[in-house]
Amino acid sequence: MRELVFAFLSTLICGFFGTVVIGGWLNWPDAGAVFAIAAMGCNIIYALKYEQLEEQSQQPDGEDAAKKE
């Protein structure tokens, strides 16, 4: 649940930052949407990689499994 809240808040902050700062500076009103999509994409990629790392750490290595048998 903590990860979902972080993903939501980071997307919201990046969207706001993109609209106010970058959009105002470059006269690009949709910059907030681009930043929010990029932030959510980063959160999704991180979650997928973190899930893969956890799966790999839970699987026993070949040598360790042979020693246990």
Number of C-alpha atoms within 10 A of each C-alpha: 6 6 10 10 10 12 18 14 12 16 23 18 15 21 22 18 17 22 23 16 14 18 16 13 11 10 12 14 14 13 22 23 17 13 21 22 15 15 20 17 14 14 19 13 12 12 14 11 12 12 12 11 11 10 10 11 10 8 9 10 10 8 8 9 10 9 7 6 5
